[in-house]
Amino acid sequence: MHRPIKSRLNRLRRPAPRGLLRRRRPVSRNWGFDRGTPVDRHFIEAFLTDQGQHIRGRVLEVKDDEYTQRHGTAVDACDVLDVDADNPHATVIADLTDAPGIADDTYDCIILTQVLHLVYDLQAAVRECERILRPGGTLLATVPALSRMSRELRATDFWRLTPTGAERVFGDVFGQDRVDVHGHGNAVLCSAFLLGVAAEEVSRRQLRRHDPLFPLVVTVRATKG
């Protein structure tokens, strides 16, 4: 009850600037974090909330365990993977495309949010995820269909995926009948995200509109047989 009212008040206090198409620069160069919730994160949070029953048992997440803590149900243990040994949150130091130190059939769930577009050999990463999942385990992934370049990770910002591309990449590894892929967004939301407008500055009705020709984020649930 309180969240829609709060969002409405936020929009009244900070309405999206008019004349956006006449601007020479975005309203935010930080994805919209400095204004509220980035538009893509709105869909990522909704996806993980909806899939919370799969975030259970032994879980693997990248960089930190924020989403496991927030959305997990009946989690027994959580490992944090990073290629950077300086990450204080990391419990597993490994490359997602080749992690021989992780045994087969280790995890019940793997969470990969906005990670795979930063991996050059993303098919190898998906194969490695399938290998380390237990039978019946679930990979929950999100990938950008559209996004500005990452300023911090520009050297490894390689890909954008359409829903069709995601179906092929994940389906080739897990099997087409074990993959559930959806695109989220519309042309207005894509424009808002690129300009750094926050989700709180967009109407709830607009956030509910999905146009298959203009996906912003692609969500994937893949289950190991």
Buried (B, 14 or more C-beta within 10 A) or exposed (E): EEEEEEBEEBBEEBEBEEEBEEEEEBBBEEBBEEBBBBBBBBBBBBBBEEBBEBBBBBBBBBBBBEBBEEBBEEBEEBBBBBBEEEBEEBEBBBBBBEBEEBEEEBBBBBBBBBBBBBBEBBBBBBBBBBBBBBEEBBBBBBBBBBBBEBEEEEEEBEBBBBBEBBBBBBBEBBBEEBBEBBBBBBEBBBBBBBBBBBBBBBEEEEBEEBBEEBBBBBBBBBBBE
